[in-house]
Each structure stands twice: as structure tokens, then as C-alpha cells.
Amino acid sequence: MSNNPLLPTNIDALAAYSSAKSEKLTGTTWLNANESPYVKNIDITIDDLNRYPDPQPASVIDHYASYAQLTPEQVLMTRGADEGIELLVRTYCQPMQDSVTLFLPTYGMYKVTADTHNVAINGLNQALLLEGTVDEIITAVGDSKLVFICNPNNPTGSLTPLDKIKAIAAALESKALVIVDEAYIEFCPEQSASKLINEFANVVVLRTLSKAFALAGLRTGFTLAQESVLAPIRKVIAPYPVSTVVASIAASALSPNAITSMRRQVSILNALKTKLKQWLAASPAVLQVLSGEGNFVTLKLADKNSFNIALEQGLVMRAFTLHGENNWLRISIGNEQELEQVKIWLDCLNQSTTQKGQEVS
Ligand SMILES: *Cc1c(COP(=O)(O)O)cnc(C)c1O
């Protein structure tokens, strides 16, 4: 705790959020933040920066609505999906009174946002979401206001079937918002809950341009829901959340040609993921591989020090603790050359594991 008497206790108690990018690591191959390896070359001329931007740029909204097969009224553009998370908590939760349900382990920003706004967390297990019955899940959700379902889940890659999400939404209708975070849905588009939006007033879908669309630096996301859910959020959001420059780039990233090229990149990355999973499954340095649906693979190392060996080779991946074990690793799917670096690291580990085996026998 600090000695600052001006700070509310919940803010004083916050731990600094450690994102993949806030850790000061050095390296040459970056596979730690689930970014796309594809670089867009952007060439823009903008001649009206003396004017405030359109609060919700029509060209971007219209393009995204058509991509998501929704109406423009069902689309809200935000500064990344992260701002969508924050807006939902700020708009729908009463501090010190309401709670949000999370299925852990999951994406870290839900907790950071709830803590920041003094909203309690009902922390449930990801296993309950995947293996529990809908009745068990609804009982455990209790009177939570927001239920976050990260689908596919970061960092485990697990997928909650659409019919389960539908049943949960039906059971919680007019009780809670079911927020499906689809940051990685482009890697398994047929699993999207966006088709539930017209049917259920309590289904919200979060999307981003940061992953498959290869624009993490742009900070653009979308909150999709029925108009009645978005209307109060539109009163809470900052008046000009999206800069003219961002809107212009986002609009071009959502053109039909750009979407076709994104889909082509996704199929290449999915194929590379299959290859990486095979290497990992064959490696004695890897104890377990979670078969994920995003642009990442999560695995358990036999020896946590293997991570440091990777760092020495300039290969940066995301180490984390799962089920109380600190030897887990998430590898983002990069391009062919980047995954070659992973292969070199694995070969090096495999060699030393084999040698160790020989010493013992
Ligand atoms: C990366 C990620 C986000 C963040 O998206 P931004 O649009 O970059 O804010 C949200 N949710 C999940 C699950 C993510 O992995």
C-alpha cells in the first residue's frame, strides 16, 4: 500500500497490469503477445485533422456490420476490445454492489477492470464452463451482472460450444449480460456467438482488429449487441473515442479485399499451428500441449529453465502460471521463419534431454 491518502483503497491495492508488452524483455523473435506476423503498409493522406472526428465513423461501422452480418446500430467501435470491456463494467455495474463472473484462467483485463471500478469478481473455474451442466453454471453465476466468456479462451485456447453459450444466455435473460470475447474468432469463425445477438437481448460480443486483422498498433475493437444494450454505453463512452487517422485505416482494413487477405493469412497461420503442435507433441521437453483454437499454442514445459534458454536465443514467448504451476508457456503463431526459431530451440532442448537420459542410463 502507498502512503497516498488521496487514493481510494481499491485503486491503492491494484497491481500494475503486466501485459505481454510491459515486461522489459529483449529479443529478436516476438511470439509473446498473439500479434499477427503480417505487416500492413499504410499510406494515408488526411486533410481535415483540424476537425473533430465522427464519434462513430460510418464507413467503419458499416463495413464491420456487414462483416459481422449485423446492422450498423448493433456495432459500437472502441479503442480496442479492452475499452469495450471497460465500458461494459462502467455502464452496467454498480461499484461495491454488483459482481462480474470470470472463468479462470482467462484474459487478465476483466479482473483489472473490475478491480479498478470496485466491482467484485465471482471467480469460477474454466472447467465448470466446459464440463459443468448449464444448471450448475447458472447456480454458480448467482446474481452476477456480467458473465465473461472468452471464446476461444486466452490462454488455454479452449472453446465453449455455441449451444452452451445459447443455453446460458437463455437462462440469464434479463438477469445478466453474457459477454463473449471473440478476440480470436477469425481463427474459427463458425463458432461465433454473433448470430445469437438478434435472438437474445443479453448477448454481447467483443471483437478486435488486433489479432487476425494484424492491427494491434491501431487500437480498434468492436462491441456487438442489440441496440438497447448499446444505447446506454453510447452515453458513457468518451465523445470522440476514435481518431480520424484510426478510422481511415480501420475502414480500409475492412474492405472486401482486405477481409479476403485476412482470411488467407488465417488459413496459413492455422496450418503453421498444426505443424507447431506436431513438433511440440514430439518433444520430450514438453509435457502437455493444449490444443487451442486461437493464433497461439499453450504448453507445459518439463523444465521451466527451457524458457530462459529461449530468451538467450532471442526467442520471446509468454511464460505464465496455470493451475498453480509456473512452467506453462504460450507461443503465438508467427510466420514460417519465426516458427523456425521455435524449432531450433526445441531441437536444442531435445538434444540436451536425450543427453541427460543417456547420462542416467
Ligand atoms: C488481445 C485480447 C484482447 C485485446 O484486444 P484489443 O482490441 O487489443 O484491446 C481482448 N480479449 C482477449 C481475449 C485478447 O486476447
The ligand as an SDF file (V2000), in Angstrom:
LIG
                    3D

 15 15  0  0  0  0  0  0  0  0999 V2000
   -5.8070   -9.4940  -27.1850 C   0  0  0  0  0  0  0  0  0  0  0  0
   -7.0890   -9.6470  -26.4840 C   0  0  0  0  0  0  0  0  0  0  0  0
   -7.9540   -8.5700  -26.2860 C   0  0  0  0  0  0  0  0  0  0  0  0
   -7.4940   -7.1650  -26.5290 C   0  0  0  0  0  0  0  0  0  0  0  0
   -7.9220   -6.6410  -27.6770 O   0  0  0  0  0  0  0  0  0  0  0  0
   -7.5580   -5.1350  -28.0300 P   0  0  0  0  0  0  0  0  0  0  0  0
   -8.5390   -4.8890  -29.1130 O   0  0  0  0  0  0  0  0  0  0  0  0
   -6.1440   -5.1200  -28.4960 O   0  0  0  0  0  0  0  0  0  0  0  0
   -7.8060   -4.2920  -26.8240 O   0  0  0  0  0  0  0  0  0  0  0  0
   -9.1890   -8.7930  -25.7220 C   0  0  0  0  0  0  0  0  0  0  0  0
   -9.5490  -10.0270  -25.3190 N   0  0  0  0  0  0  0  0  0  0  0  0
   -8.7290  -11.0660  -25.4580 C   0  0  0  0  0  0  0  0  0  0  0  0
   -9.1610  -12.3990  -25.0100 C   0  0  0  0  0  0  0  0  0  0  0  0
   -7.4700  -10.9170  -26.0250 C   0  0  0  0  0  0  0  0  0  0  0  0
   -6.6320  -11.9530  -26.1030 O   0  0  0  0  0  0  0  0  0  0  0  0
  1  2  1  0
  2  3  1  0
  2 14  2  0
  3  4  1  0
  3 10  2  0
  4  5  1  0
  5  6  1  0
  6  7  2  0
  6  8  1  0
  6  9  1  0
 10 11  1  0
 11 12  2  0
 12 13  1  0
 12 14  1  0
 14 15  1  0
M  END
$$$$
